[in-house]
Amino acid sequence: MRKSLLLSTILASIGVFVLVGGVLLLIDPGAPKHEAIKTGGLAGGAIVALYALWLNDRRRKVEEARQELESQRIDHDRSRVADERFARAVELLGHETAQVRVGAMHALAGLAKSRTEYTQTVLDILCAYLRRPFKKTKTDADEIELEVRLTSQRLIEDLLPRVGEENAPHYDLNLTKAHLEFMDLSYRQVGDLYMRVAHFEDSNAFHHMLVHGHFYVTEAESTGRLYIHHTEIRGKAWFSRFRSRGLAVFTDTKFGGLTKFEGSEWADVKADGCTFAVEPDLPEAWRN
């Protein structure tokens, strides 16, 4: 087809050359013949130049299409490899060896950082690991398992955007029934934060946070120190039937939605400077 177009272009160029030159000689027989030939040559050359421009444009479009297909192939290969890494890491979370489970968690976190479409799923998996039944004892096996759980907590923190980061995604955390110890989400922002029926031990930090959604700790228990000061909760904040056996600090926290304390128990609370968009029925410990 290309040879046919080239031949047609050459014939058209010759035809234009003859036509233009002949017309000029007929119109003005006394004009110099070399001028007519020159003008005809320019007209014929323009046909060839137009063909060359069309051919270059066609080559460019073909090359762009080839590059697009290659880019799609590379993305497909990367997605396939990422899916395989993801599936393998999830499988290794059930391995009997603690080091293997820790390695699987780091592999998942690395995948979430390199491909953000995995981030919420990886956070869900890390939270699910913390929701596994766990009762802290002084046995070596439980001490090792605690280290694995602390790794999961640190990786969750690392994957969450920091407060002040504009247009950051709102990732949700579901830590229902989780055993949390030295959990530190300070200066992080989340979507919804669910910690229903959770057990907080030693010290846990949720201060200077921005919670775009809801904050639920209903029927949970804290036996240590709980820091939720200088935090903004824009959705509902429910502490119904929450039991705090240690110090709970809520200084200067902003509650932007409906807040409930029904049936909650508080041993020691510092809540000066708190503000409520909807005035709640505060427990006695919060009024002092």
C-alpha positions, -999 to +999 in steps of 0.1 A: +000+000+000+029+024+008+045+017-026+012+024-043+008+057-024+044+067-032+039+060-069+006+079-069+023+109-052+051+109-078+026+108-106+006+135-090+037+156-085+046+152-122+011+160-132+010+192-111+044+202-125+033+198-161-001+214-154+012+245-136+041+250-160+018+245-190-009+269-177+017+296-170+031+293-206-004+294-221-014+325-200+018+344-208+037+329-238+063+357-236+073+349-201+107+332-195+103+294-197+126+287-168+103+307-145+073+285-155+094+254-150+105+267-116+070+274-105+058+240-117+086+223-099+077+241-066+041+230-070+051+194-078+075+195-049+048+207-025+028+175-033+058+154-024+064+175+008+027+169+018+031+132+013+063+132+035+045+151+063+016+127+061+040+098+063+058+112+093+025+118+111+014+083+104+047+069+117+044+090+148+008+078+155+019+042+150+049+047+174+026+063+200+002+034+197+031+009+201+044+027+231+009+027+247+005-010+242+040-016+257+031+006+287-001-013+292+018-046+290+043-034+316+015-022+339-002-056+335+030-074+343+036-052+374+000-058+386+004-095+381+037-096+401+021-074+428-009-097+431+014-127+434+035-109+461+003-099+479-011-134+479+022-150+490+026-125+519-010-130+531-004-168+531+028-164+552+009-144+579-003-178+591+032-193+593+042-208+626+075-189+627+073-154+641+102-141+618+083-152+587+051-135+599+071-103+605+086-105+570+052-110+555+039-079+572+069-058+559+063-072+524+026-061+526+036-027+539+061-023+511+036-032+485+011-007+500+037+021+497+046+013+461+010+007+449-014+029+469-045+009+456-034-018+480-031+005+511-066+001+525-065-037+519-032-040+536-044-019+566-074-042+568-052-073+570-028-058+596-058-048+617-072-083+613-040-097+626-044-076+657-080-088+661-067-124+665-073-137+700-044-129+723-040-130+761-007-116+774+012-140+796+049-143+806+056-173+784+083-170+757+058-178+730+035-150+740+064-125+743+074-134+707+038-130+695+037-096+712+067-085+692+049-095+660+018-076+670+039-045+678+053-048+643+018-048+629+010-017+650+041+002+638+034-006+601-002+006+605+011+039+618+036+042+590+009+037+563-014+064+576-010+100+563+002+126+588-019+154+601-014+185+578-009+164+547-034+180+522-058+159+501-046+128+519-068+096+515-090+087+545-081+052+555-104+033+579-092+011+607-112-017+622-096-028+655-127-043+670-118-069+697-081-061+692-055-063+719-036-030+717-004-023+736+018+008+729-003+016+699+007+051+687-014+068+660-005+103+672-002+130+645-020+107+620-053+112+602-078+084+595-114+080+582-133+059+607-116+044+637-134+014+652-121-001+685-152-017+699-146-044+726-109-037+723-084-042+752-059-014+758-029-023+780+001-002+793+000+030+772-018+038+740-016+071+721-043+087+699-034+123+706-030+151+680-050+130+655-076+140+629-104+116+627-125+125+596-152+099+604-164+081+636-145+071+667-160+041+685-146+024+716-179+010+730-176-019+755-138-016+754-114-016+784-082+003+791-061-009+820-032+016+814-028+051+802-049+064+773-039+096+755-065+112+732-057+149+738-055+176+712-074+154+688-102+164+664-131+139+659-154+151+632-179+123+633-196+104+662-176+096+693-191+068+713-176+056+746-207+037+757-199+011+784-162+019+781-141+011+812-110+031+819-090+017+848-061+041+844-054+077+833-073+090+803-062+123+789-086+143+766-073+178+770-083+202+743-099+175+721-127+186+697-158+165+694-176+175+662-205+150+662-228+132+686-208+120+717-221+093+740-208+081+774-237+060+785-226+033+810-189+042+809-166+041+839-136+064+844-109+061+871-089+093+863-098+118+836-081+150+824-106+167+800-100+204+804-104+224+772-126+198+755-153+212+732-185+194+720-205+204+689-234+185+705-235+188+743-233+153+758-245+138+791-210+138+807-200+113+834-192+126+868-155+120+863-156+144+833-172+172+852-145+175+879 
